[in-house]
């Protein structure tokens, strides 16, 4: 059977024109309005096979985006991995040496380990230490509806409501090891007013994911009052966002055997009305929903032993 999740509809933009930035770091562009305001940043391609963020930043830069107040930084995070993208083998360029969205702890960043991703993370770290608001653009391996991921702090929930998109917001980590960039201190400090959010724009290579990426970037800037109405109206697609649903991640499963499979070809955000419904089987053990109204978040059909296969959540808002 043909695997439709490997179908590539998007074309990876050539970002070579953006290599020389203006902060002394390749692929980083800093735009200063000269007017007091937030210090905001939008990230793309922390994973090299996720094209939608590159398309969004390329579009913004080519359109001449300028913040109406504060400072805006646009960053192509992992250009080394992105340069390896091949539509004939679209899964192979996620990273060069290791997942760059799992290294954001002091022991990794300050430790002795060396990798392409760690070197780049260390180079970019001063930027993340400085910015007030961060949008990290990603995509998924299934045809799930878009999700805004947050660690789960109340300050993040408030900002998600200000953004208004996407329609689903999920709070909670769900990872086995390492920390995502949005969990990097001080974003992850309830006492700090710095906030980072991560948008999963839909399937990696579906045309719709590029639309979601650009819309989310525009609504991020609008929530910060950093984009002119004229620029927003000229480039936004979704002008009437649906009401948001807030989910709290409560559980997750890490694969324990070499014999794991889902009970169906789930895309994500499926809701199970009753506790005890079978989601997957791992080494002969049925994995069931732990409560009524359980929602499946980001199932990973390519996960292997030791990797997180799915997260479960309940609706809280």
Number of C-alpha atoms within 10 A of each C-alpha: 3 6 6 9 15 18 15 18 12 17 12 19 14 12 16 11 9 18 15 13 15 13 12 9 14 18 20 20 21 16 18 17 15 11 11 11 18 18 20 27 26 24 23 27 28 27 27 28 27 30 27 33 31 30 24 26 26 21 15 18 14 10 12 10 16 19 23 20 20 19 22 26 19 21 28 25 25 23 23 18 22 26 15 17 20 14 18 10 12 19 16 15 19 21 24 18 12 14 16 27 17 19 21 21 16 10 10 16 16 10 10 7 10 11 12 15 25 22 13 16 22 15 12 16 14 10 14 21 13 13 19 19 22 23 22 24 29 29 29 25 19 22 20 20 20 25 27 23 24 25 23 19 15 12 18 23 21 10 17 24 17 14 20 20 26 26 17 21 27 24 20 17 20 19 17 13 11 15 16 18 23 23 22 19 17 18 26 20 14 14 9 12 13 22 26 27 24 23 25 25 30 26 26 28 27 22 16 17 28 24 20 27 28 25 22 24 26 24 22 26 24 17 16 21 16 23 20 16 11 8 15 18 13 10 15 16 14 14 10 8 12 12 12 16 15 22 22 20 23 16 17 19 19 18 20 14 13 11 13 20 19 18 13 9 10 18 20 22 19 14 17 18 13 13 13 14 17 16 18 19 17 18 12 11 11 17 16 16 23 15 16 14 16 24 23 23 25 24 25 19 16 9 15 16 14 14 16 20 24 23 22 24 24 20 16 10 10
